């Protein structure tokens, strides 16, 4: 016997995506890049497929933009070399 989806299983994801969309618009990041908006939505717990649909782009594009943004943030910071080290 196949289990039928309950009302909660059907509607809770819809409500979650709607609330995420409201948060996105109220956060004031409409003029930010797709990567920044995608990171915001990912922080809210949305799947990449849902994020891509909300931002009007493809799943592969969102995945790649997030990968590039995360790699870029890891490389930030001052470069350490012998000429910038403090001597005592």
C-alpha positions in Angstrom: 0.0 0.0 0.0 1.5 3.3 -1.1 1.5 6.1 1.4 -0.2 9.2 0.4 1.3 12.6 1.1 -0.3 14.3 4.1 -1.4 17.9 3.9 1.6 18.9 5.9 4.0 17.2 3.6 2.6 19.0 0.6 2.0 22.5 2.1 4.9 23.0 4.5 7.6 23.2 1.7 5.3 25.7 -0.2 4.9 27.8 2.9 8.7 27.7 3.5 9.5 28.8 0.0 7.0 31.6 0.2 8.4 32.9 3.5 12.0 32.7 2.0 10.8 34.8 -0.9 9.4 37.4 1.5 12.6 37.4 3.5 14.6 37.8 0.3 12.6 40.9 -0.8 12.6 42.4 2.7 16.3 41.9 3.2 17.0 44.6 0.6 19.4 42.5 -1.4 17.5 42.8 -4.7 20.4 44.6 -6.3 23.0 42.1 -5.1 24.6 39.4 -7.3 22.9 36.0 -7.9 25.6 34.4 -5.7 24.9 36.7 -2.8 21.2 36.2 -3.0 21.8 32.4 -3.4 24.0 32.3 -0.3 21.2 34.2 1.6 18.6 31.7 0.5 20.9 28.8 1.2 21.3 30.1 4.8 17.5 30.0 5.1 17.7 26.3 4.4 16.4 26.1 0.8 17.6 23.5 -1.7 19.6 24.6 -4.7 16.8 23.6 -7.0 14.4 25.9 -5.2 17.0 28.7 -5.1 17.5 28.4 -8.8 13.7 28.6 -9.5 13.4 31.6 -7.2 16.3 33.5 -8.8 15.3 32.5 -12.4 18.4 30.6 -13.3 19.5 27.0 -13.5 20.6 24.6 -10.8 24.0 24.2 -12.4 24.5 28.0 -12.5 23.6 28.4 -8.8 25.8 25.5 -7.8 28.8 27.0 -9.7 28.3 30.5 -8.5 28.1 29.3 -4.9 31.3 27.3 -5.3 33.1 30.3 -6.7 31.9 32.6 -4.0 32.9 30.2 -1.3 36.4 29.7 -2.8 36.8 33.4 -3.1 35.9 34.0 0.5 38.5 31.4 1.6 41.2 33.3 -0.3 40.4 36.7 1.3 42.7 38.1 3.9 46.2 39.6 3.9 48.9 37.7 2.2 51.7 36.8 4.6 55.2 37.1 3.4 58.6 38.0 4.9 58.3 41.8 4.1 55.0 42.2 6.0 55.8 40.3 9.1 56.4 42.4 12.2 59.8 42.2 13.8 60.4 42.6 17.5 
